[in-house]
Amino acid sequence: MRRLIEKSDQNLEIVSVAGDKKYYDVAVSGLYYSNLQRLKYYLIEVLKVEYDESSRNSHEDMFEKLRN
């Protein structure tokens, strides 16, 4: 699971570079995925929610788990 935090940090590095180059669409996308990875980590490691990585609707599934 530590890999999720590493990937989140990598995305934040990309966000910084993209922002400096004024690639704002890439920066916003990177922020979304960085936060998504940290949220997954929180769900799995802190809240101990079972999460199916193979789901085709993984983003929607994750948000649904947060609502319940």
Secondary structure as GFF3:
##gff-version 3
##sequence-region A 1 68
A	DSSP	alpha_helix	2	20	.	.	.	ID=ss1
A	DSSP	alpha_helix	24	41	.	.	.	ID=ss2
A	DSSP	pi_helix	42	46	.	.	.	ID=ss3
A	DSSP	alpha_helix	58	67	.	.	.	ID=ss4
###
